[in-house]
C-alpha cells in the first residue's frame, strides 16, 4: 500500500512557530540600481555549489526592494557579525533610508554598497531566479569573496537576533 500526502497543509502560524526554532545566519543583500543603493536583510542565505561557486537567498515577491535588486547587474552579500543586530533590523525595516546614518558603507569594486565591519563580503553576478511559492529564489555566481573576520556570526532565532556560543 502506498501512502499519500494529507489533503491539507499546516496553517501559516503553526508553520512560523515550527521554523522559529531553526537558527539561521543573517546577511544583508545590497546592490546599486539606477544609481540608488538598495538592500534587504535575508535569513534564507545558503551556499549552493562550489563549482561553479553559487549562493542563494529567497526574497518575498511583495518586497518593494526586489524590483530594484532584480534590475541590478550584480549584488553583494554582507555576512553580518554578531554585534550587527541593529544593521539587520534596519535593513529589515520599511519606509526608511537604510543607507543613511548610522549605516556605515562604501561602494564595492563593481559599485554595490559594502557594509562596514561585516565578517565577509561576496560579490555576486545574477545567475538564476525562480518563483517558489510566495518568494523568489535568487541564485548568484560568486565573482569575488573577502573575509574580514572569523568572529561570531549574527543569528536569527525565535524572532530575535542573537549570537552563537560554541560548546567548549
N, C-alpha and C positions, 0 to 999 in steps of 0.2 A: 504494500500500500504506500502511495506517495503522499507526503504531507504537503499542504499548500499554505500559502501565507494567509494571515487573517484578512477579513474583508475591510478592516478598519486600521488606522494607524494611531499612534499615540497623539494626544492633544498637544498643542503648542506649549502650554505651561508645563506639562509633565516632561516634555522633551527638553525644555530650557533647564528645568531643575536637574535632570539627569546629566546633561552636558556641563552644568556648572561645577560638578565635582572633578572634571578633567582640567588640569592646569595647562595653560598654553603660553608660549612665548609671545612677546609683544614687539611689533615693528611698526614703523611709520613709513608708508609708501609716499614718495614725493616725486613731482615732475614739474616741468615748466611747459605751459601750453598757452600759445599766443602771448608770450612774454609775461605771463602771470604764474607765480608759484602756487601749486596746489598740493594737497596732501591729505592723507587719512590714516587712522590707526587701524591695524589689522592684527587679529589673533589667530588667523587661519593660515599663516605663512608656513611653508614647508619646502624642503628640498624635494626635487622630483627625479633628477638624473645627474650622474657625474659626467657622462659622456654622451651627448653634449651636456655642459653644466646648465641645468634648468632648475628654476624655483617657481613656486606658485603661491597665490593667495586668492581669496574669494572677496567679492565686493557686492553689496546689496544693489540690485538693479535700480532701486529707487534713489540711490545715492546721488546727490547733486554734484559731487566731486567726480564721479565715474565718467561722465562725458568728457571732462577736461583731461583726465588721465588717459582715456581711450584714444584721444587725438594726439597725445604726446609721442614723439619719436623714440623716447627712452624714459626709464624711470629709475629711481633709486630706492633701495630697501635700506632703511636706517634701523639697525638692530639695537633696541634700547637697553641701556644698563639699568641695574636695579634701583638707582636713585632718580629715575626719569619718569615716575608716575605722573607728574604734572604735565610733562610733554605729551604722554599718551592720552591723558584726559583732554588736553587742549585740542589735539588733532581728532578726537572723537566728538568734540562739541560742534554744534551747528550755529550758524549766524555770527561767527566771529572771524577776524583776520588771524588765522592760525600762525602766520609768519611774522606778526607784529611782536614787539617786546612783550614778554620776556623771552620769546623763542630766539635762540641763537643758531644761525645757519650761514652758509656761504654757498655760492654756485659751485657745482662739481665740474669735473673736466669736460663734460658734454653739456653742461648747463642746468641739470636737475639740481634742486636745492639739496644740500647735505647738512643734516642737523649736526650740531657740535656735541662733543662729549659722549657719543654713542659708542657701543662696543665694536661695531663693524658697519661698513658701507658695501653694498653690492650695487653696481651699475648694470642695469639690465635693458636689453632690447626686447620689444614685444615679440613673442614667439607664436602664441596661440591664445584664443579666448573661446569659451564655450558657455552657453546658457545652461545652468544647472539649478532647477527649482527656481527660487526667487532670487538667486545670486548669479554672478558671472564668475567663472573660473578664469583667472588670468595666469598665464604661464610666461615667464620671462627667461631669455637666454642671458646668462651672466657674462658680461663682457669684461668687467673689472671687479676685483674684490680687495678690500682694505680692512685689515683687522687692527683696531686701535687699542683694545684692551681685552683681557680674558677674565675680567671680574665677573661678578654675579649678574645673571640676566634679570630683566623685569618679567614677571609672570602675571597672568590673569587667571583668577580662580574664584569661584563663587561670587562673581560680580564685582570683584575688587582686584586692584593691583597689589602685588606683593613681591617678596624676594625669595630666592631659592637658598635653602640651607642644606649643605651636603651632610651626609652621615659621616661620622668620624671613622 
